[in-house]
Amino acid sequence: MRTFRPLTDRLHRIRLQTVRMPSIRARALVIALASGAVVLAGVQPAAAASSPSTVGLVSFTAASLSGSSASLTIDWPDALRATRYDIYLSRHYTMENAKKLSSGRSSRTITDLVRGADYFVQVRGRNGSKVGNKSLRVGHTTIRAHGPVSGPSYRVMTYNVCSQLCGGFSQRQPGALERVSLYRPDVLATQEAGYLATPAGYALARYKSAKRLFFRSSRFNLAVCAPDAPATCERTGDIFLGRHDGNDRWAVWAELIDRATGQHVMFADVHTVSGDSSQRSAERKIEMNTLLREMATANPARLPVVYLGDFNSHKNRAVDSVADVMHAAGYYDAFDLAQTLTRQHLNSFNGFRTTPTISYRWGDHVDHVWVRPGKTRVLGWRNGVNIRSGRLVTPIPSDHSPLVIDVQVN
């Protein structure tokens, strides 16, 4: 983010030769040159500047909640020739009844918002009475609720590595493991990971049907069935979600114990059926209802549960059956609860394209982490893609990019 500073041109050490000036206009020119006040060709004074350029893509970068009052922070690229910015805020994508705000720099924190509500913004540059074109409309949801401040925080990562279906994984695997090593999640949920090696410093909690659920050995222990049970009786399991699109769908789960605090938390690794059709949406609804029902059976102590995975759902679909089921059960996407957001608009599905896949309206992603707002605080959400100079670094490890979430669990 850069603060606009008006361009100032000065002429230094101008050496004038003595010439005969036959007119008042010519004498005025000498005075102007000597004072450095002349306007060079191609440089216009601020008062005569042309309209600012169109504002680029606006991003939501932070959010907060205090009592019932929420806030959102937005940021955008500097617009050429803009000295100020007009911000339009609405509860509707149509920008109906938009409220106009202002900012002297290319960011703004908007306060006194309704918690758990959708907001859309547009921004345009201003230079005096002249204005540029408005940016694209982008939206985000304010934080619905916070859990208590107390409780340990965990870094979790969900990552579809496409180790079998995509081919060439022997060349791609080092890049995937580098993402894990860079972010060092405490819990790593992987999908399509039939060939994935166990990352250094991690233990495998559960494997089934290409789902691998890992935990960092220095942070967690795997819970056992009971204090007097054999060590081989561990609190992990598989959940059959149904047979859809010609394949059996599974989820895996594990109960982990925080080595520092003794807190027990359950983590589930999920991969629902893909597809945009109404049939696939209905099948995802069946899978999610089955998952929640079976997890409730596996969790009689009602421990906190964090759901990670490739859910093949997003807000831009007309029907988001996964969100419908999770919201009814009291779970919400960490994306909408995060206090900081990084790379909001980059889709977690990249399709092996070096040019980022961008979603403008919401910030699209098909991979998710779901938590209960009243029991957790989501400190940060990040698309963990390896990107440099605006392009994905090759070889691209997978057709998905990892999501990295810091969550405080009480």
N, C-alpha and C positions, 0 to 999 in steps of 0.2 A: 504494500500500500504506500503510495507516494502522495505527498501533499503538493497541490498545484502551486507553482510560483510563476508569476508573470515574467515574460521574457523582457529583459532590459538590454538595450544595445547602446554602447558608448563608443565614441571615437576618441582615441587618445593621441596626443602628440601630433596634432594635425599642423603641418607646416604650410603656411600660405605664402604665396609669392605676391609681391606688390604689383597689382594690375589696376588699370583704370576702370572704375565701376560707374557707368553712365546713368544708373537709375537707382531709385529707392529700393526696388525689388532685389537688385544685385547686391546692394549694401546689406540688406537683411540676410541674404544668403551667407555672406561672410560672417556675420554675427552668429548665425545658426551653426555654421561649421565650427567656429571657435568654441562655442559652448557645448558642443556634442549633442545638440538637440535635434539634428536632422534625422529624418526618417529614411532609411536606406530602401532601395528598391526591393520589393518582395516582402518587406517586414511591415506589418500594419500595427498602428497603436491599438491599445486595448479597446478604446472606444469605438474603433472601426472594425474590430475583429469579426470574422464570419461566425456562423453558428457552430456550436460545439459538435463534435462527432457523436455518433450513436454510442451509448453506453454498452459495454460488453456484458458477458454473462454474470449475473448477480448470484452470489453464493451466501448461504446461511452458514456462519462459522461458529456461533455460540448461542447458548440459551440458558436461562435461569428461571428459578421459581422461588418466590418469597411470599408465603401465605397463599393467597388466592391470585396474586399478581404475577404474571409471567412476562418475560422479555425475550427478544430475538435480536441477534446481531447479524448484520449483513455487510458484505464487502464486495467491491466491484473494481474492475480496472479503471485507471484514470482515463477520462475522455479528453481528447485534444481540445484546447481552447476553452475548457470549462473552468469557471471560477467558483461555481457553486453547483449543487445538485438538488433537483426536486425528486422527492420520494413519494410514491403513491402506494397506499396500504389498503387492502380490502380483505374481507372474509370470503370473497367469492372469486373464482377464476375469471369471471367476466369483468372483474374490477368494479363491480357495482358499488355505489356509495363509497368510493375510495376516499380516504383521508390523505391530505397532502402535507408532507413534512419537508424539512430542508436540512442540508448538511454542507459544511464548508470543506469537507474532505471526502474521500472515496470509501467511507464506511459510516455506519450509524447503528447504535443500539436503540431499539424501539421498545419502550417500556409500557406498563399499564395494560397489558394484553390479557385476554381470557385464557386460563390454563386449559390444556387439552383441546385447543381449537386450531383450525386450519387458517393460515394467513397467506396472502399472495402479495407480492411487491413488484413494482416497476420503478425504474430510475431513469432520469434524463439529465443531461448537462445543461447548465445555464451560464451565459456570459452577458450580464446586464439584462437587456430586454430580449435577447436572442436565446433560443433554446434549441437543443438537438432532439433527435428522435428518441423515443422511450425504448428501454431495454425489453427483452423478452420477459414474459410473466413467469415468475418462479414461486413455488410454494413450500411451506414447511408447517409442521404442527408444533405448537408450544408444549412444554413439558406438562404432563398430566398430574403427576404426583412424585414425591420423593420418599424414599425410605429414610430411616433414622441416619444421622451422621455417623454413628458408631458402626463398627463392623469392618472386617478386613476387605481389601479390594483385590480383585483377581483380574489378570489379563487373559482374555479368551480369544481364540482364533478359530474361524470356520473357513475351510478351504477345500473346494472340489478340485482335485488334482488331475482328474481324467487320465489315470495311469494306463488303462487298458484300451478304451474305445478310441482314444485320440492318436495312439501310435507315437513312436519315437520317444518314449518316456525315459530311456536311458540317457538321452541327451538333455532332457528337460528336468529330470529329477534334481540335479545339483542346484538349479535355480529355485525350485520349490523348497528345498531344504534351507537354502540361503534366506528365504523369506521368514522361515521359522526361526532360524538362528538370529536374524536381525531383530525381530520383535519379542522373542523369548516368551511366548504365552505360557501361562500356568496350566491352561487346558487347551488342547488342540483337537478339534473335531474335523476329520477329513472324510470326504466322500469320493466314490469312484477311485478308491485307493488300494486296489488289490495288490499292486506291486510296490507300494511305498515302503521304504526302509524306515525303521524306528529312528527318529532324530536323536542325536547325542544329548544325553541328559534327561531323556524321557523314558517312561514306561508305558506299555500298552495295557490299557484298562479293559478293552473289549474289542473284538473283531467279529464282524458278520457281514457277509454279502457286500464286501468292498467298503464298508464303514469301519474306520479305525479311530478309536477314541483314546487319545494319549493324555498323560499328565506329567508335569515336571516333577521328577523324583525328589528334588530338594524342597518342594513346596507341599506335596500331598503324600498321604498314604492311602492305599485302597482299603476301604472298610471290609470287615469280615462279617459273616452272618450273625455271630453272637460271640461274646467274650470267651465262652468255653467251646466254641465250634472249631473244627479243624482249620488250619491256616488255608487249606485249599478251598474252603467255602467262602467265596468272596461275594460282596454285594454288587454284582453286575448282572446284566441280562440282555436278552434280545426280545424285540417286539415285532410280531408279524402284522403288517399293516394291510395286507390284501394283495391279490394278484391283479395287476393292472397293466395295460399296454404290453401284455405277453410276458411280464416279469413279476416275480415275487418282490414285494417292497418290504424293507426291514428298517428298524431303528435299533440302536444300541444305547445302553445307559450304564452309569456307574455312580456309586456313592463314594465320595472322596472325603478324607479327613485332613483338615488344615493342620500341618505339623506344628505350627507356632501357636495356634489358638485352640485347637481341638474341635473347631466348628465342622459340622457335617454338611455337605452340599451335594446335591445330585445334579448330574449333567447328562443330557441326552443328545445323541448325534443322529440326525434325520436326513433322509433324501426322499422327497415325495415325487410322484409321477409328473413328468413334464407334458407340456402341450397347452394350446390356447383354447381348445374347444370346450363347449359346455359339459361334455362328458368327462373330460380330464379334470375340469374344475370340480365336478361332483365327486370324482374319485379322490381328489385331494381332500375334500371335506370328509369323506369316509376315513381316509388314512389319519387325518388329524384327530378326529373324534376317537378313533381306536387308540391312538397314541396317548391321549390324555387319560382315557379310561384305564389303560393298562399301567400307566405311570402312577396313577392314584393307588392302584392295587399294590404296586411295588414300593410305595412310599407311605406306609401306615403312620409313620412318625410325622408326616406332613413337613418334611424338610424343604428348604428352598430348592427350587429346580430352575436350571438354566437350560433352555432349548437352543441348540445350534444346528445349522445345516443349510443345505440347498433345498429351499422350499418351493422353488419354481413359481413364485407368486410376487406380485408387486402392485403398488397403488394405481398404476396406469391402466390396469385391466378393468373392464366393466364390472366383473365379479371377481373379488379377491376372497375366495372361500377360506383360504388359510387364515387370513386376518379375521374374518368373521368368527371362526371357531375360537381362535386365540383370545380375541377381545371378550367373547362371551365367558371365557374361563378366567378372565382377569389378567391376561398377559398382553404385553405391547412390545412393539419393535424397539430395540435399543436405539435405533436411528432417531426415533421421535422422542426419546427420553434423554438424549445425550447433552451434556453441558458444553462439549466442544465437538465440532464436525470438521473432518478433513477429507477433501475430494468428494464432496457431496454429490456432484453431478456425474461422476464416473461410474458407469454400470459395473457391478461385480462380474457380469458376464462380458468377457472381452472378445470372444470368438477368434483368438489368436491374431487379431488385427493390431498393427503397431499404432494406428490412429485410434485414440481412445473412443470408446462408445459412450456417448453423452446423452443423458436424459435431461430435458430442460424444465419440465413442469414440476417434478417432485425431487428428482435425484434418484434415478431408478436403480434398484438392486434386487436380484432374485435370491441372494443368500441373506440369511437373517440370524439374529440372536434375539430371543424372546425372553422377557423377564417380567416379574410383577412390579409395577411402579411403586406400590406402598412398602415393598420389602427390599428394594434395591435403589441405588443411585448409579446412574450410568455417567461416569466421569468423562468418557471420550469414545467417539466412534470414528474409525478411519478405514478408508479403502487402502489396503497395504500393497497396492500394485507397485512394481518396479518401473518407474517412469522417469525419463530424463529429457529435458528440452521439449516437453510436450508430446513425446512418443514413448511407447512401451519398449523397454530394453529387450533385445533378442539374445538368445532364444527365449521366447515367452514360455514360462513354466507350465501353464495350463490355459484352457479356454475360460477359466474363471480366475479372478483375482481374490486374494484372501481378504477377509474383513477382520479387523482387530478392534476389540471392544474392551475398555477398562470399566469394570462394574464392581461396585461396593455392595456386598451382600450382608444383610443382617439376619 
